[in-house]
C-alpha cells in the first residue's frame, strides 16, 4: 500500500506522531483492535484499544515469495485476549492487519502487514503469537495424494456429502461427562454401534461453544451410549450443554459406498495394487498374459 503525500511528508519531517495498530478477525467473525499508543484510536469501523498491552517485534518483509513474518507480544486480560480463548484455539488462523498510523490524524496511515496468526505460546500471564504473511498459503501441499483411502474430509467440497441428511447426526444435551472427554447418554436410538467413530463432536452451547472434538470410541451398552474423544475439550463442558455428534468415516471405499452412498465422490484410488504385488510371481494355474495381477486361479 503506497504512502499518501501527506503521510510521506509527515514521516520526512523528522518530528513524527506515529504508532502501530493491529486488527484481528477471528474465524468466528469476532473483531479486535489493538494499538501501542496511549489512547484509543478508531478507523475502518474498528476501535483500536490502548489498554491491551499488545506490542509487536520487528516486521520482516521480502520482495520475493518468502513469507513475511513478525511476532505479537501481550498480556492476557479478561477484557481482550484471554487465556481461555487462546487455549480453545479461537485465535488460530485469525486474520491480522497491521498499520503504521499518525495518531494525530488517523487518515494518514499505511498498511504494513497482512496475514494470519500462527503458533501461539502462553507463559506467566502473557502470550507470544507468530504472525505469518499471505505467502504462507504457498507452503501448503497442493494436488491429490495417490492412495487407496479417500483424501477428502467428510462433508467438505471434495466429499460433497450433506451432513444434515437425516440419520447421520444427532443433537442432544450433555448428560454425564468425565474429564471433558468421555460422555455418557441414557439413549441414542437409531444409530448402530460405532456409528460415530472418527466423527466430529461439536459443542453448540456453554463455555466451550464452537469447539470441536473427534470421536475415538462409540459404544452402545446396556446402560446407554458412551462417546469417547481422542482429546479432551479444551474448555469446561457441563451437563445441559448442547452438542452435535456427526457420523464418522474411516475413508475406505466400502464405507463411502455402503454407509454414505457417496462413492461417486470418493477421492481415493481403491484399485491401486498393494505392496504384496512386488513379491508376486508367475503361477502355472493362471494365465501369464501380463494382465491384472489381482486375478488368481
C-alpha positions as CSV (number, residue, x, y, z in Angstrom):
1,X,0.0,0.0,0.0
2,X,1.7,3.3,-1.1
3,X,2.1,6.2,1.3
4,X,-0.1,9.2,0.8
5,X,1.6,12.5,0.1
6,X,0.6,14.0,3.4
7,X,1.8,10.9,5.4
8,X,5.1,10.8,3.4
9,X,5.7,14.5,4.2
10,X,4.9,13.8,7.9
11,X,7.4,11.0,8.1
12,X,10.0,13.1,6.3
13,X,9.5,16.0,8.8
14,X,11.7,14.4,11.4
15,X,9.1,15.0,14.2
16,X,6.5,12.3,13.9
17,X,3.4,11.3,15.8
18,X,3.1,7.7,14.7
19,X,2.1,4.4,16.4
20,X,1.1,0.9,15.4
21,X,-2.4,-0.5,15.2
22,X,-3.4,-4.2,14.7
23,X,-6.8,-5.7,13.8
24,X,-7.5,-9.4,14.5
25,X,-10.5,-11.0,12.8
26,X,-11.2,-14.5,14.3
27,X,-12.7,-17.2,12.2
28,X,-16.0,-16.9,14.2
29,X,-16.2,-13.2,13.0
30,X,-15.2,-11.5,16.2
31,X,-13.1,-8.4,15.5
32,X,-10.5,-6.9,18.0
33,X,-8.4,-3.8,17.6
34,X,-5.1,-3.0,19.5
35,X,-2.6,-0.1,19.5
36,X,0.6,0.7,21.2
37,X,-0.4,4.3,21.5
38,X,-1.6,5.7,24.9
39,X,-5.1,6.4,23.8
40,X,-7.7,4.5,21.8
41,X,-7.9,5.2,18.1
42,X,-10.7,4.4,15.6
43,X,-10.7,3.9,11.8
44,X,-12.2,1.5,9.3
45,X,-15.0,0.8,11.7
46,X,-12.7,-0.7,14.3
47,X,-11.8,0.6,17.7
48,X,-8.1,0.1,18.5
49,X,-7.8,-0.1,22.2
50,X,-4.8,1.4,24.1
51,X,-5.1,-0.6,27.3
52,X,-4.3,-4.0,25.9
53,X,-0.5,-4.1,26.5
54,X,0.0,-5.5,23.0
55,X,3.3,-4.8,21.2
56,X,5.0,-6.2,18.1
57,X,8.5,-7.1,17.2
58,X,10.3,-6.0,14.0
59,X,8.5,-6.9,10.8
60,X,10.5,-8.9,8.3
61,X,9.4,-8.3,4.7
62,X,10.8,-9.5,1.4
63,X,10.2,-8.7,-2.3
64,X,10.1,-12.4,-3.4
65,X,7.8,-15.3,-2.4
66,X,9.4,-15.7,1.1
67,X,6.9,-15.4,3.9
68,X,6.7,-12.1,5.6
69,X,6.6,-12.6,9.4
70,X,6.6,-10.9,12.7
71,X,5.5,-11.6,16.3
72,X,3.0,-10.0,18.6
73,X,3.5,-9.9,22.4
74,X,1.0,-9.0,25.0
75,X,-0.6,-9.6,28.4
76,X,-3.6,-11.8,28.8
77,X,-6.7,-9.9,30.2
78,X,-10.3,-10.6,30.7
79,X,-11.3,-7.6,28.6
80,X,-9.4,-8.5,25.4
81,X,-7.2,-11.6,24.8
82,X,-8.0,-14.3,27.4
83,X,-6.0,-17.4,28.1
84,X,-9.3,-19.3,27.8
85,X,-9.9,-18.2,24.2
86,X,-6.3,-18.9,23.2
87,X,-6.4,-22.3,24.8
88,X,-9.6,-23.1,22.9
89,X,-7.9,-22.2,19.6
90,X,-10.3,-19.3,18.9
91,X,-7.3,-17.2,17.5
92,X,-5.9,-20.0,15.3
93,X,-5.7,-18.7,11.7
94,X,-7.2,-15.4,12.7
95,X,-6.7,-12.7,10.1
96,X,-4.2,-10.0,11.1
97,X,-3.7,-6.5,9.6
98,X,-1.1,-4.0,11.0
99,X,-0.8,-0.3,10.2
100,X,1.6,2.5,10.8
101,X,-0.7,5.3,11.8
102,X,-0.3,9.0,12.5
103,X,-2.2,9.2,15.8
104,X,-2.8,12.9,15.4
105,X,-4.5,12.3,12.1
106,X,-5.6,8.7,11.6
107,X,-6.4,9.2,8.0
108,X,-2.6,9.3,7.5
109,X,-1.7,5.6,7.7
110,X,-0.1,2.8,5.8
111,X,-0.9,-1.0,5.9
112,X,2.4,-2.7,6.7
113,X,1.4,-6.3,7.2
114,X,-1.5,-8.7,6.3
115,X,-1.6,-12.3,7.2
116,X,-2.7,-14.8,9.8
117,X,-1.9,-15.8,13.4
118,X,0.4,-18.9,13.5
119,X,1.7,-20.6,16.6
120,X,0.7,-19.1,20.0
121,X,2.7,-19.7,23.1
122,X,1.5,-18.8,26.7
123,X,3.5,-18.3,29.8
124,X,3.3,-16.2,33.0
125,X,0.0,-14.5,32.2
126,X,1.3,-13.3,28.7
127,X,1.3,-14.7,25.2
128,X,3.5,-14.6,22.1
129,X,1.9,-15.1,18.7
130,X,3.6,-15.7,15.4
131,X,2.3,-13.6,12.6
132,X,2.5,-15.2,9.1
133,X,2.3,-13.3,5.8
134,X,-0.1,-14.0,2.9
135,X,2.5,-16.1,1.1
136,X,2.4,-18.7,3.9
137,X,-0.5,-20.3,1.9
138,X,2.0,-21.2,-0.8
139,X,3.7,-23.6,1.7
140,X,0.6,-25.8,1.8
141,X,0.7,-29.1,-0.2
142,X,-1.2,-28.9,-3.5
143,X,-2.8,-31.6,-5.6
144,X,-4.1,-35.0,-4.7
145,X,-2.3,-37.9,-3.0
146,X,-2.2,-41.2,-4.8
147,X,-3.5,-43.5,-2.1
148,X,-6.2,-46.1,-1.6
149,X,-8.0,-44.2,1.2
150,X,-10.1,-41.1,0.5
151,X,-8.3,-37.8,0.7
152,X,-11.4,-35.7,1.4
153,X,-12.8,-34.7,4.8
154,X,-16.4,-35.9,5.3
155,X,-18.7,-33.1,4.3
156,X,-16.2,-30.8,2.6
157,X,-16.2,-29.5,-1.0
158,X,-14.4,-32.7,-2.3
159,X,-16.6,-35.1,-0.4
160,X,-19.9,-33.2,-1.0
161,X,-21.8,-35.3,1.4
162,X,-24.6,-33.4,3.2
163,X,-24.2,-34.0,6.9
164,X,-27.7,-32.6,7.5
165,X,-29.1,-35.7,5.9
166,X,-31.4,-37.5,8.4
167,X,-29.7,-40.4,10.2
168,X,-26.1,-39.0,10.1
169,X,-26.0,-36.7,13.1
170,X,-27.8,-36.1,16.4
171,X,-28.1,-33.1,18.6
172,X,-28.7,-33.5,22.3
173,X,-27.8,-32.1,25.7
174,X,-24.8,-33.5,27.7
175,X,-25.9,-35.9,30.5
176,X,-22.8,-37.3,32.1
177,X,-19.2,-36.1,31.3
178,X,-15.9,-37.3,32.6
179,X,-12.6,-35.3,32.2
180,X,-14.3,-33.3,29.3
181,X,-13.5,-36.4,27.1
182,X,-16.0,-39.2,28.0
183,X,-19.7,-38.6,27.5
184,X,-22.5,-41.0,28.5
185,X,-26.1,-40.8,27.3
186,X,-29.1,-42.8,28.5
187,X,-30.1,-43.5,24.9
188,X,-29.0,-42.6,21.4
189,X,-31.6,-44.6,19.5
190,X,-31.5,-45.2,15.7
191,X,-27.7,-45.4,15.3
192,X,-25.6,-48.6,15.0
193,X,-22.8,-49.4,17.4
194,X,-19.6,-47.5,16.5
195,X,-21.6,-45.3,14.0
196,X,-20.0,-42.1,15.3
197,X,-16.3,-43.3,15.5
198,X,-14.0,-40.9,13.7
199,X,-16.9,-38.4,13.5
200,X,-16.9,-34.8,14.8
201,X,-18.2,-33.8,18.2
202,X,-19.3,-30.2,18.1
203,X,-20.2,-28.1,21.2
204,X,-23.2,-25.9,20.5
205,X,-23.7,-24.0,23.8
206,X,-22.0,-23.3,27.1
207,X,-18.4,-22.0,27.7
208,X,-17.0,-24.4,25.2
209,X,-19.4,-23.3,22.4
210,X,-17.8,-23.6,19.0
211,X,-15.1,-26.2,19.9
212,X,-14.9,-29.5,18.1
213,X,-13.5,-32.9,19.1
214,X,-13.0,-36.1,17.2
215,X,-14.7,-39.3,18.4
216,X,-12.3,-42.1,19.3
217,X,-14.8,-44.7,20.6
218,X,-18.6,-45.1,20.3
219,X,-20.1,-47.9,22.2
220,X,-23.7,-48.8,22.6
221,X,-24.1,-50.6,26.0
222,X,-26.9,-52.0,28.1
223,X,-26.9,-48.8,30.1
224,X,-27.0,-46.4,27.1
225,X,-24.3,-44.9,24.9
226,X,-20.7,-43.9,25.6
227,X,-18.8,-41.4,23.4
228,X,-15.1,-41.1,24.0
229,X,-13.0,-38.4,22.3
230,X,-9.3,-38.5,21.3
231,X,-8.6,-35.4,23.2
232,X,-10.5,-33.6,26.0
233,X,-12.5,-30.5,25.1
234,X,-10.2,-27.5,25.8
235,X,-12.8,-25.6,27.9
236,X,-15.2,-26.8,30.6
237,X,-18.3,-28.5,29.4
238,X,-21.2,-29.3,31.7
239,X,-24.4,-31.3,31.8
240,X,-27.1,-29.4,29.9
241,X,-24.7,-28.0,27.3
242,X,-25.9,-28.9,23.7
243,X,-23.7,-30.9,21.4
244,X,-23.9,-32.3,17.9
245,X,-22.4,-35.7,17.1
246,X,-21.8,-36.5,13.5
247,X,-21.2,-39.8,11.8
248,X,-17.7,-40.9,11.3
249,X,-15.9,-42.1,8.1
250,X,-12.8,-44.3,8.0
251,X,-12.1,-43.2,4.4
252,X,-12.5,-46.7,2.9
253,X,-14.2,-47.2,-0.4
254,X,-16.7,-49.7,1.1
255,X,-17.6,-47.3,3.8
256,X,-18.2,-44.5,1.3
257,X,-20.4,-46.8,-0.8
258,X,-22.4,-48.6,1.8
259,X,-22.6,-46.2,4.8
260,X,-22.9,-42.8,2.9
261,X,-24.0,-43.9,-0.6
262,X,-21.4,-41.4,-1.9
263,X,-19.0,-43.4,-3.9
264,X,-19.2,-41.1,-7.0
265,X,-17.4,-38.5,-4.9
266,X,-14.8,-40.9,-3.4
267,X,-11.4,-39.1,-3.5
268,X,-9.1,-42.1,-3.3
269,X,-7.7,-44.8,-5.6
270,X,-9.1,-48.1,-4.2
271,X,-7.8,-50.3,-7.1
272,X,-4.1,-49.5,-6.9
273,X,-2.0,-52.6,-6.2
274,X,-0.9,-53.2,-2.7
275,X,2.7,-53.8,-1.5
276,X,2.4,-57.6,-1.9
277,X,2.4,-57.4,-5.7
278,X,6.1,-56.8,-5.6
279,X,6.5,-60.4,-4.4
280,X,4.1,-61.9,-6.9
281,X,5.4,-64.5,-9.4
282,X,4.0,-66.4,-12.4
283,X,1.9,-69.4,-11.5
284,X,1.1,-72.4,-13.7
285,X,-2.6,-72.4,-12.9
286,X,-3.2,-68.8,-14.1
287,X,-2.9,-67.0,-17.5
288,X,0.5,-65.3,-17.7
289,X,-0.6,-62.7,-20.2
290,X,0.6,-59.6,-18.4
291,X,-3.0,-58.8,-17.4
292,X,-4.3,-57.9,-14.0
293,X,-2.2,-59.1,-11.1
294,X,-5.3,-59.3,-8.9
295,X,-6.6,-62.3,-10.9
296,X,-5.6,-65.6,-9.4
297,X,-7.0,-69.1,-10.1
